[in-house]
Amino acid sequence: MDTFADKVISFCKAVEFNGPLPSGISIMNPFRNSPEVINAITQFYHKFYNDFNPRHLILGINPGRFGAGVTGIPFTDTKRLKEQCSIFIPDIETFETSSVFVYEMINRYGGAVKFYSSFYINSVCPLGFTSIGKTGKEINYNYYDNKKLTDAVHDFMIDSIKKQIGFGIERDVCFCLGAGKNFRYISELNEKHNFFDTIVPLEHPRYIMQYRSIHKDFYIQKYLKEFREI
């Protein structure tokens, strides 16, 4: 019988989007042709999820270039992966502000082992996107930034959520990281597909770190309050 970890790892190895994307938008799939990432996620999920326990789902937007877009592990850059999880990806170093917030919150919760025993994090869209910005540099792109993109990956996102619920996800409450567009979109999906009884919105870690960093402790306490009430 597959453990929670086995199911997640199988999902990651198989996840792929082959449909057409709007012009100028590229997809990030860190699991393709990267044995280092597959090794890292295998270590991570076997370390924290190698059991049959149910967990509550936390959904972000989609992976970013310096977090899950590289490591394959949501809201985890290589620095946090090394320092907090003792897992290394050779020859890659990334820093993501969202990961800083999430792991500070996790440590306040009681540490990675305790937190991940109760929660599983992914995103409404499990693969990320990039485009070329006005300065000519590659930038992150959200699934809701372009209606054509949203429509293109709509079925893919629904299918991905359904598959992840099958890992052993509790369906009474889902937490949504992103209290604006991400929350509105997943709420619309939930009304049609009845994934969860309740969806709780939380401000996205990137938003907190970029615009509300002086209030970081307030938001950590807000996260902890919501997570401890279930």
PLY file of the C-alpha trace (Angstrom):
ply
format ascii 1.0
element vertex 230
property float x
property float y
property float z
element edge 229
property int vertex1
property int vertex2
end_header
0.00 0.00 0.00
1.42 3.38 -1.01
2.22 5.92 1.68
1.32 9.59 1.41
4.92 10.16 0.29
4.71 7.53 -2.44
1.58 9.16 -3.85
3.11 12.64 -3.90
6.33 11.45 -5.53
4.40 9.54 -8.21
2.31 12.66 -8.88
5.39 14.85 -9.23
7.10 12.44 -11.60
4.02 12.26 -13.81
2.74 15.84 -13.73
2.94 17.49 -17.12
1.09 20.04 -19.21
1.32 19.62 -22.97
-1.39 22.00 -24.10
-0.86 25.27 -26.00
0.06 28.39 -24.03
-0.45 32.03 -24.97
2.40 33.63 -26.87
5.31 34.73 -24.71
4.51 32.45 -21.76
6.64 29.43 -20.89
5.99 26.65 -18.41
8.33 25.50 -15.64
8.45 21.81 -14.85
11.34 21.10 -12.47
10.63 17.36 -12.50
11.48 16.88 -16.17
14.99 15.67 -16.99
16.34 16.58 -13.54
17.47 13.60 -11.46
18.73 16.03 -8.79
15.22 17.39 -8.25
13.66 13.93 -8.25
16.24 12.88 -5.67
15.47 15.94 -3.54
11.69 15.49 -3.58
12.09 11.77 -2.87
14.18 12.57 0.20
11.83 15.34 1.30
8.58 13.41 1.06
10.02 10.21 2.50
11.39 12.26 5.40
8.16 14.09 6.25
5.30 12.14 4.64
6.22 8.46 4.76
3.02 7.39 6.52
-0.69 6.92 5.93
-1.91 9.94 7.90
-4.45 12.36 6.39
-3.44 16.01 6.06
-5.01 19.37 5.34
-4.18 20.98 2.02
-2.63 24.43 1.62
-2.81 25.80 -1.92
-0.64 28.59 -3.27
-0.86 30.13 -6.74
1.79 28.40 -8.87
5.52 27.71 -8.39
8.01 30.56 -8.65
11.42 30.62 -10.31
13.40 30.46 -7.06
11.22 28.15 -4.98
9.26 25.15 -6.21
10.10 26.06 -9.80
13.64 24.92 -8.99
13.40 22.56 -6.02
10.05 20.92 -6.84
8.99 21.51 -3.22
6.39 24.24 -2.68
7.57 27.39 -0.89
11.01 25.85 -0.38
14.12 27.41 -1.88
17.47 25.61 -1.82
18.59 27.58 1.26
15.62 26.46 3.35
15.84 22.96 1.88
19.41 22.70 3.11
19.12 24.51 6.45
15.67 23.38 7.56
15.33 19.99 5.90
18.98 18.84 5.56
18.48 18.09 1.87
20.86 19.33 -0.84
20.50 19.96 -4.56
24.04 20.10 -6.00
25.21 23.17 -7.90
21.97 25.13 -7.42
21.46 28.01 -4.99
18.20 29.93 -4.76
16.62 32.38 -2.35
12.89 33.11 -2.25
11.30 35.56 0.19
8.10 33.48 0.36
10.16 30.55 1.60
11.64 32.73 4.34
8.16 33.53 5.66
6.82 30.00 5.36
9.71 28.39 7.22
9.68 31.01 9.94
6.00 30.19 10.39
6.73 26.45 10.31
9.37 26.85 13.01
6.94 28.82 15.16
4.38 26.05 14.65
6.80 23.52 16.08
9.16 22.63 13.26
9.03 20.87 9.92
8.32 17.39 11.26
5.32 18.55 13.27
4.00 20.88 10.59
4.27 18.49 7.67
2.67 15.72 9.69
-0.56 17.76 9.55
-0.29 19.80 6.33
0.53 19.28 2.68
1.40 22.32 0.55
1.03 22.68 -3.18
-0.55 25.18 -5.57
-3.77 25.62 -7.52
-1.54 25.11 -10.57
1.29 22.69 -9.66
3.53 23.94 -12.47
4.81 27.49 -12.81
5.04 30.01 -15.63
7.46 32.66 -16.80
7.48 35.46 -19.33
9.94 38.11 -20.42
9.48 41.40 -18.58
9.86 44.96 -19.86
13.57 44.95 -19.00
14.16 41.80 -21.04
14.58 39.57 -17.99
12.61 36.42 -17.23
9.92 36.98 -14.59
7.34 34.90 -12.75
3.88 34.73 -14.27
0.69 33.72 -12.44
-1.99 31.52 -13.95
-4.57 34.30 -13.42
-2.51 37.09 -15.03
-3.85 36.24 -18.47
-7.36 34.91 -19.14
-6.12 32.89 -22.09
-3.59 31.21 -19.80
-6.23 30.62 -17.12
-8.52 29.01 -19.67
-5.68 26.93 -21.13
-4.75 25.33 -17.80
-8.26 25.21 -16.29
-8.86 21.48 -16.78
-5.26 20.70 -15.83
-5.70 22.49 -12.50
-8.98 20.73 -11.72
-7.44 17.35 -12.50
-4.39 18.14 -10.36
-6.51 19.11 -7.35
-8.57 15.94 -7.66
-5.45 13.78 -7.82
-3.95 15.44 -4.76
-7.13 15.04 -2.73
-6.63 11.34 -3.41
-3.36 11.37 -1.46
-5.36 11.41 1.78
-6.43 15.04 2.08
-8.98 16.15 4.66
-11.89 17.82 2.90
-13.41 19.87 5.69
-11.01 22.82 5.29
-8.54 23.92 2.62
-6.25 26.91 3.11
-5.65 29.26 0.18
-2.50 31.37 0.06
-3.54 34.48 -1.79
-6.58 36.26 -0.38
-7.46 38.02 -3.64
-7.49 36.53 -7.14
-6.27 33.09 -6.08
-8.97 32.79 -3.42
-11.69 33.97 -5.80
-10.65 31.50 -8.47
-10.38 28.45 -6.24
-13.69 29.42 -4.61
-15.32 29.35 -8.05
-13.81 25.93 -8.73
-14.96 24.70 -5.36
-18.54 25.82 -5.95
-18.66 23.70 -9.10
-16.69 20.65 -7.92
-17.27 20.53 -4.15
-13.65 19.79 -3.31
-13.88 21.16 0.25
-16.49 22.25 2.79
-14.64 25.49 3.52
-11.77 27.43 1.98
-9.88 29.77 4.30
-7.98 32.63 2.61
-4.61 33.78 3.93
-2.44 36.58 2.60
0.22 35.23 0.27
3.74 35.04 1.76
5.20 36.99 -1.16
2.70 39.81 -0.63
3.47 39.87 3.10
7.23 39.98 2.59
7.08 42.56 -0.20
4.44 44.95 1.14
3.79 44.14 4.82
7.15 42.92 6.11
7.04 45.16 9.20
3.84 43.29 10.15
5.30 39.84 9.48
4.75 38.66 13.04
1.06 39.57 12.82
0.63 37.43 9.73
2.57 34.52 11.20
0.26 34.62 14.20
-2.74 34.73 11.86
-1.50 31.65 10.00
-0.84 29.80 13.25
-4.27 30.67 14.64
-6.03 29.31 11.56
-3.91 26.16 11.41
-4.37 25.38 15.10
-8.14 25.77 15.00
-8.81 22.79 12.74
0 1
1 2
2 3
3 4
4 5
5 6
6 7
7 8
8 9
9 10
10 11
11 12
12 13
13 14
14 15
15 16
16 17
17 18
18 19
19 20
20 21
21 22
22 23
23 24
24 25
25 26
26 27
27 28
28 29
29 30
30 31
31 32
32 33
33 34
34 35
35 36
36 37
37 38
38 39
39 40
40 41
41 42
42 43
43 44
44 45
45 46
46 47
47 48
48 49
49 50
50 51
51 52
52 53
53 54
54 55
55 56
56 57
57 58
58 59
59 60
60 61
61 62
62 63
63 64
64 65
65 66
66 67
67 68
68 69
69 70
70 71
71 72
72 73
73 74
74 75
75 76
76 77
77 78
78 79
79 80
80 81
81 82
82 83
83 84
84 85
85 86
86 87
87 88
88 89
89 90
90 91
91 92
92 93
93 94
94 95
95 96
96 97
97 98
98 99
99 100
100 101
101 102
102 103
103 104
104 105
105 106
106 107
107 108
108 109
109 110
110 111
111 112
112 113
113 114
114 115
115 116
116 117
117 118
118 119
119 120
120 121
121 122
122 123
123 124
124 125
125 126
126 127
127 128
128 129
129 130
130 131
131 132
132 133
133 134
134 135
135 136
136 137
137 138
138 139
139 140
140 141
141 142
142 143
143 144
144 145
145 146
146 147
147 148
148 149
149 150
150 151
151 152
152 153
153 154
154 155
155 156
156 157
157 158
158 159
159 160
160 161
161 162
162 163
163 164
164 165
165 166
166 167
167 168
168 169
169 170
170 171
171 172
172 173
173 174
174 175
175 176
176 177
177 178
178 179
179 180
180 181
181 182
182 183
183 184
184 185
185 186
186 187
187 188
188 189
189 190
190 191
191 192
192 193
193 194
194 195
195 196
196 197
197 198
198 199
199 200
200 201
201 202
202 203
203 204
204 205
205 206
206 207
207 208
208 209
209 210
210 211
211 212
212 213
213 214
214 215
215 216
216 217
217 218
218 219
219 220
220 221
221 222
222 223
223 224
224 225
225 226
226 227
227 228
228 229
